[in-house]
Amino acid sequence: MAGPQVAVVGAGAWGTTLARLVARVEPVTLLCHSPESAARILATGRNEARLPGVDLPPTVVATADPSALADATGLVILAAPSAHLRSTVEGAAALLSPEADLLSVVKGLERGTLLRMSQVVAEAAGVPIERVAALSGPNLAAEVARNLPASAVVAAGDLVLAERIVARLGRRRFRLYVNEDILGVELCGALKNVVAIAAGAADALGFGDNGKAGLLTRGLAEMTRLGIAAGANPLTFAGLAGMGDLIATAGSHLSRNHRLGEELAKGRTWAEIEATLPGTAEGAYTVQAALAMAERLGVEMPIAREVQRALFEGKSVQRCLVDLLARESKDELADYGRWMARLGERQGQDVASGSRGTGSGPRSDT
């Protein structure tokens, strides 16, 4: 008998939550990292290590056997941590059905290559980028798992692919929208985690609501600057994947990136915190790639730079935030004219070459 037509690769909090979401309508395979994890989930009907207190339907079939992916002819959801996504997909590539849609729900940038997660999936699986979509938005796993209302964006250069995934995953309390700007959506998902680390530190130091609002607004500004320079649609950064996800991640104690910032503010080092976090704080694995991309594109990202210094150079969080406050004031919209002109030039080139523009495929600069 054939197995479920949907599979989730990665049994972290978000992967488990999405498996639970799917299982309310149809069976789903949840591919775990180890046989021990799969056995515990099957025996208890829960993934206590990553999603404590949440019951899973019996239609969630947990396994550590990658061969189960061969039956997933409808949809394969990739939910492994960004640092392990390439190796995970490479290990599963030969077993992926050629009929299956591929959906990345991972938020990050790959170190060294600076590739977005959809590009990592396509390259590691050896499939055209047109087969890969990305899901992003304000989606704290613990809230979605409790059936609280949430919204997200499914982005793909091929809107037919995005709409097909929305039809399969969308629920009354999990409202999904489509966006053709997969470049912008994925940059939002990666960059907001970096700003959330700074926000957690600001909360821990008692900066107040005014100070935090200023930090988030300027964080969104530098996210948008980088997005425009890379060729993304600036409106994407005002949507669910940008401002929406930033509000949730930077304001919630459920956010691992926010918690990381809080712990840094207590004087703990990244090495100490990394070993105790219940899951992955993707911002820590993204910030260096984000800064490398910013340097390549000539974009200034002062908040991301201070987060990097706090994480990897031993600079105190207090000093980082003081230095941000001491920066020279300037025109709030400085450089946007230049970035918008660059975006217009790039879109004109796309039209001339017959390309779809704004993130419809791999780009050499991202």
Secondary structure, DSSP 8 states (H G I E B T S, - for coil): ----SEEEE--SHHHHHHHHHHHTTS-EEEE-SSHHHHHHHHHHSEETTTEEEEE--TTEEEE--GGGGGG--SEEEE-S-HHHHHHHHHHHGGGS-TT-EEEE----B-TTT--BHHHHHHHHHT--GGGEEEEESS--HHHHHTT--EEEEEE-SSHHHHHHHHHHH-BTTEEEEEES-HHHHHHHHHHHHHHHHHHHHHHHTT-HHHHHHHHHHHHHHHHHHHHHHHT--GGGGGSIIIIIHHHHHHH-TT-HHHHHHHHHHTT--HHHHHTTSSS--HHHHHHHHHHHHHHHHT---HHHHHHHHHHHS---HHHHHHHHHTS----TTTTHHHHHHHHHHHHHHHHHHT---TTSS--TT-
